[in-house]
């Protein structure tokens, strides 16, 4: 087996692992939001159910990058799968056990699991992309990230459908059984030394010393906060309460949105100019962040002036396209900036900022919606994107390459 063939096989294993995990993670998020809304929980209370999920994502990305550099990305990925099985098992408990502290504890395990799995998968791409150059790396990252988000959208649909058909507890058991099978395959076939740094990583190395990575991480924090501040809690609750949509309708729409978002990410290299003289740089990130900021601003301005349902649906679709391009650019830039030896340290730090943005956005989504409604969430999104724009002005610009890079043979 050639080196390129072996790398492709490992890439397929990592991607399949990541896909399945993401499918269950998307379903779990939709199940929790809809099930506890059905039980009468207020929007802020639903947001609090995700508090530990997001908080431990911050901690996991920070520590997980160091752990991956020491013990290998295959082990961190498998630990993530095992923890998700445990979390689903906890949530399969009788309904009377499912109080807020108990669900928050289960969600903490799920948050650790999700970010171990994601950090491992994204770091692996840097190592498996070989010597094909930056354009090839961009395509691999876009394919992994885009396909993952499309599957997360399918997970939203699956979550809504499972809740309507077999109920909350049975859904947890079914998803846990699938992940047990995936974990078995991963233990058997995933490369055992993947991602172990040649230089022994010290714990202090979890904090990035690269100015470019620190700046990109800050921009990522506010980018994802801007999405989740209206998308996580406010939007599904608004669709259910104000628009009168059923749980299946909400789950299906959110699923289609995330699937489309993932598909756009997959083709981001074509849409953002892969044939240009050089791959995307900080200037590209700045321009696309500025374009995204205009979308929630326009939706917020139009809420009291045009029919709500078409405005919200159309605005959300446009937001999804532009956000997907922003996210794909960031996902490429972090791997471009990261060092190949101990790549998980840089990627872990970056996704720590990503998780912090989701945590901030999730809490604000519940609180702002409960206090002032959807418009406040949209203005909060616009403000966070303004901060993203400001930070992105400092991201490095690249000089044009002498010739277009070719993919490896």
C-alpha positions in Angstrom: 0.0 0.0 0.0 1.5 3.4 -1.0 1.8 6.2 1.5 -0.9 8.2 -0.3 -3.3 5.3 -0.3 -2.7 4.6 3.4 -3.3 8.3 4.1 -6.6 8.3 2.1 -7.7 5.2 4.0 -7.0 6.8 7.4 -8.7 10.0 6.2 -11.8 7.9 5.3 -11.8 6.2 8.7 -11.4 9.6 10.5 -14.2 11.1 8.4 -16.6 8.1 8.9 -16.0 8.2 12.6 -16.6 12.0 12.7 -19.7 11.7 10.5 -21.4 9.2 12.7 -20.5 11.0 15.9 -21.8 14.3 14.4 -25.1 12.6 13.3 -25.8 11.6 16.9 -24.6 14.9 18.3 -27.0 16.9 16.1 -29.9 14.6 16.9 -29.1 14.9 20.6 -29.2 18.7 20.5 -32.5 18.8 18.8 -34.0 16.2 21.1 -33.0 18.1 24.2 -34.3 21.5 22.9 -37.6 20.1 21.8 -38.2 17.6 24.6 -37.6 20.1 27.4 -39.6 22.8 25.6 -42.4 20.2 25.4 -42.1 19.7 29.2 -42.6 23.4 29.8 -39.0 24.7 30.4 -38.4 28.4 29.7 -35.9 29.4 27.0 -33.2 30.4 29.6 -33.7 27.1 31.4 -33.2 25.2 28.1 -30.0 27.3 27.4 -28.7 26.3 30.9 -29.0 22.6 30.0 -26.2 23.3 27.5 -24.1 25.3 29.9 -21.8 22.4 30.9 -21.8 21.1 27.3 -20.3 24.3 26.0 -18.2 25.0 29.1 -16.5 21.6 29.1 -16.0 22.1 25.3 -13.8 25.1 26.2 -11.8 23.0 28.7 -11.6 20.0 26.5 -10.2 21.8 23.5 -7.6 23.5 25.6 -6.4 20.3 27.4 -7.3 17.9 24.6 -4.8 19.4 22.1 -2.0 18.7 24.6 -3.4 15.2 25.3 -3.5 14.4 21.6 0.1 15.5 21.2 1.1 13.1 24.0 -1.0 10.0 23.6 -2.1 10.3 19.9 -5.2 11.5 18.1 -6.6 7.9 17.7 -6.9 7.6 21.5 -8.5 11.0 22.0 -11.0 10.2 19.2 -11.9 6.9 20.8 -12.2 8.4 24.3 -14.6 10.9 22.8 -16.8 8.1 21.3 -16.8 6.2 24.7 -17.8 9.3 26.6 -20.7 10.0 24.2 -22.0 6.5 24.7 -21.9 7.1 28.5 -23.8 10.5 28.1 -26.5 8.9 26.0 -26.9 6.1 28.5 -27.4 8.7 31.3 -30.1 10.5 29.3 -31.9 7.1 28.6 -32.8 7.1 32.3 -36.5 7.4 33.4 -38.1 10.7 32.9 -38.3 11.5 36.6 -34.5 11.5 36.8 -34.1 14.2 34.1 -33.9 17.3 36.2 -31.7 20.2 35.3 -28.5 19.2 37.3 -28.7 15.6 36.0 -29.1 16.7 32.4 -26.4 19.3 32.7 -24.0 16.5 34.0 -24.9 14.3 31.0 -24.4 17.2 28.7 -21.0 17.9 30.2 -19.9 14.4 29.2 -21.3 15.0 25.7 -19.5 18.3 25.4 -16.1 16.7 26.3 -16.8 13.8 23.9 -17.8 16.1 21.0 -14.8 18.3 21.2 -12.3 15.5 21.7 -13.7 13.9 18.5 -13.7 17.2 16.5 -10.2 18.2 17.6 -8.9 14.8 16.7 -10.5 14.7 13.3 -9.5 18.3 12.3 -5.9 17.8 13.5 -5.6 14.5 11.6 -6.3 16.3 8.3 -3.2 18.4 8.7 -1.1 15.2 9.1 -2.9 13.2 6.4 -3.0 15.8 3.7 0.6 15.0 2.8 2.7 17.4 0.7 0.0 18.6 -1.6 0.3 22.2 -0.6 -2.1 24.8 0.8 -4.8 24.5 -1.9 -5.0 20.7 -1.4 -5.2 21.2 2.4 -8.0 23.7 1.9 -10.0 21.2 -0.2 -9.5 18.4 2.4 -10.5 20.6 5.3 -13.6 22.0 3.4 -14.7 18.5 2.5 -14.4 17.2 6.1 -16.0 20.2 7.7 -18.8 20.6 5.1 -19.7 16.9 5.1 -19.7 17.0 8.9 -22.1 19.9 9.1 -24.4 18.3 6.5 -24.6 15.3 8.7 -25.3 17.4 11.7 -28.3 18.8 9.8 -29.4 15.3 9.1 -29.0 14.7 12.8 -31.4 17.6 13.6 -34.0 16.0 11.3 -33.4 12.6 12.9 -33.7 14.1 16.4 -37.1 15.6 15.6 -38.3 12.4 13.9 -37.1 10.2 16.7 -38.9 12.3 19.4 -42.1 12.2 17.4 -41.9 8.4 16.8 -40.1 6.5 19.6 -39.7 9.1 22.3 -36.7 10.5 24.2 -35.4 7.6 26.1 -35.5 5.1 23.2 -33.8 7.6 21.0 -30.9 7.7 23.4 -30.5 3.9 23.5 -30.6 3.6 19.7 -27.9 6.2 19.2 -25.7 4.7 21.9 -25.9 1.3 20.2 -24.7 2.8 16.9 -21.7 4.5 18.5 -20.6 1.3 20.2 -20.3 -0.3 16.8 -18.3 2.7 15.4 -16.0 2.6 18.5 -15.2 -1.0 17.8 -14.2 -0.3 14.2 -12.1 2.7 15.3 -10.2 0.6 17.9 -9.4 -2.0 15.2 -8.3 0.1 12.2 -7.3 3.7 13.2 -3.6 4.4 13.0 -2.2 4.1 16.6 0.6 6.7 16.5 -1.4 9.4 14.7 -0.6 12.9 15.9 1.9 12.1 18.6 4.4 14.9 18.7 8.1 14.1 18.2 9.0 16.6 20.9 7.2 15.8 24.2 4.5 18.4 24.7 4.6 20.3 28.0 1.3 21.3 29.7 2.2 25.0 29.3 2.2 24.5 25.5 -1.6 24.4 25.5 -1.5 28.2 25.2 -0.6 29.3 21.7 2.5 31.4 21.2 1.5 32.4 17.6 0.1 35.9 17.2 -1.8 34.8 14.0 -3.4 31.8 15.8 -4.4 34.0 18.8 -6.0 36.6 16.4 -7.8 33.9 14.4 -9.0 32.3 17.6 -10.5 35.6 18.9 -12.2 36.1 15.5 -13.6 32.5 15.7 -15.0 33.1 19.2 -17.2 36.0 18.1 -18.1 34.4 14.8 -19.6 31.4 16.5 -21.1 33.4 19.2 -22.9 35.4 16.5 -24.4 32.3 15.1 -25.5 30.6 18.3 -26.9 33.8 20.0 -30.0 33.4 17.8 -29.7 29.9 16.3 -29.4 27.6 19.3 -32.4 28.4 21.6 -34.1 31.6 20.3 -34.8 30.4 16.7 -36.4 26.9 17.4 -38.4 28.3 20.3 -39.6 31.3 18.2 -40.6 29.0 15.4 -42.6 26.8 17.8 -44.2 29.6 19.8 -44.6 32.6 17.4 -44.9 30.8 14.1 -46.8 27.7 15.4 -44.5 25.1 13.8 -44.6 21.5 15.0 -41.6 19.8 16.5 -41.1 17.9 13.3 -41.3 21.0 11.2 -38.8 22.8 13.4 -36.4 19.9 13.3 -36.8 19.4 9.6 -36.2 23.1 8.8 -33.1 23.3 11.0 -31.9 20.1 9.5 -32.2 21.5 5.9 -30.5 24.6 7.0 -27.5 22.8 8.5 -27.3 20.4 5.5 -27.2 23.3 3.1 -24.6 25.0 5.3 -22.5 21.9 5.2 -22.8 21.6 1.4 -21.7 25.2 0.9 -18.7 24.5 3.2 -17.7 21.5 1.1 -17.5 23.7 -2.1 -16.0 26.7 -0.3 -12.7 26.5 -2.2 -14.5 27.0 -5.5 -16.7 29.8 -4.1 -13.8 31.7 -2.5 -11.5 31.6 -5.4 -9.1 28.6 -5.3 -7.8 29.5 -8.7 -6.6 32.8 -7.5 -2.8 33.6 -7.3 -2.8 32.4 -3.7 -5.1 30.6 -1.2 -7.4 32.6 1.1 -5.7 34.7 3.7 -6.7 37.2 6.4 -8.1 39.6 3.8 -10.5 37.0 2.6 -11.6 36.4 6.2 -12.2 40.1 6.7 -14.3 40.5 3.6 -16.5 37.6 4.3 -17.0 38.6 8.0 -18.1 42.0 6.8 -20.6 40.5 4.4 -22.0 38.2 7.1 -22.5 41.1 9.6 -25.0 42.7 7.1 -27.4 39.7 7.3 -28.6 39.7 10.9 -28.6 43.5 10.8 -31.0 43.4 7.8 -33.2 40.8 9.4 -33.5 42.7 12.7 -34.4 45.9 10.8 -37.1 44.1 8.8 -38.8 42.2 11.6 -41.5 44.9 12.2 -41.7 46.0 8.6 -42.2 42.8 6.5 -44.0 39.5 7.0 -42.0 37.6 9.7 -42.0 34.0 8.3 -40.6 34.7 4.8 -38.1 37.2 6.2 -36.8 34.8 8.8 -36.6 31.8 6.4 -35.0 33.8 3.6 -32.6 35.6 6.0 -31.6 32.4 7.7 -30.8 30.8 4.3 -28.6 33.7 3.3 -26.9 33.7 6.7 -26.2 30.0 6.4 -24.4 30.5 3.0 -22.2 33.3 4.1 -21.6 31.8 7.5 -20.5 28.6 5.9 -17.9 30.4 3.8 -16.6 32.2 6.9 -16.3 29.0 8.8 -14.6 27.1 6.0 -12.0 29.9 5.6 -11.3 29.9 9.3 -11.0 26.1 9.4 -8.4 26.3 6.6 -6.5 29.2 8.1 -6.0 27.4 11.5 -4.4 24.4 9.8 -2.4 26.6 7.5 -1.0 28.6 10.5 -0.5 25.5 12.7 2.7 23.6 13.2 2.7 20.1 11.8 4.6 18.7 14.8 2.0 18.7 17.7 -0.7 20.2 15.4 -3.3 19.3 18.0 -1.9 21.9 20.4 -2.7 24.8 18.0 -5.9 23.3 16.8 -7.0 22.6 20.4 -6.4 26.2 21.4 -8.3 27.5 18.4 -11.3 25.2 19.0 -11.2 26.2 22.7 -12.1 29.7 21.4 -14.7 28.2 19.1 -16.3 26.5 22.1 -16.1 29.7 24.2 -18.0 31.5 21.5 -20.7 28.7 21.4 -21.0 28.9 25.2 -21.4 32.7 25.2 -23.9 32.6 22.3 -26.0 29.8 23.8 -26.4 31.6 27.2 -27.2 34.9 25.5 -29.6 33.2 23.2 -31.8 32.0 26.0 -31.4 35.2 28.1 -31.9 37.8 25.4 -34.9 35.9 23.9 -36.6 35.5 27.2 -36.1 39.2 28.1 -36.5 41.0 24.8 -37.3 38.5 22.0 -35.7 37.5 18.7 -34.8 41.0 17.6 -32.4 41.4 20.6 -30.7 38.2 19.6 -30.2 39.4 16.0 -28.7 42.7 17.2 -26.4 40.8 19.5 -25.3 38.7 16.5 -24.6 41.8 14.5 -22.5 43.2 17.3 -20.5 40.0 17.7 -19.8 40.1 13.9 -18.6 43.7 14.1 -16.1 42.5 16.7 -15.1 39.6 14.3 -14.5 42.2 11.5 -12.4 44.3 13.8 -10.2 41.4 14.8 -9.9 40.1 11.2 -8.3 43.3 10.1 -5.1 42.1 11.8 -5.0 38.6 10.3 -1.9 38.0 8.2 -2.0 38.5 4.4 -0.1 36.2 2.1 2.0 37.0 -0.9 0.9 35.4 -4.2 2.4 32.0 -4.9 4.7 31.8 -8.0 2.5 29.1 -9.5 -0.7 27.2 -8.7 -0.2 24.3 -6.4 -1.1 20.8 -7.6 -2.6 18.0 -5.6 -0.4 15.0 -4.8 -0.5 11.9 -7.0 
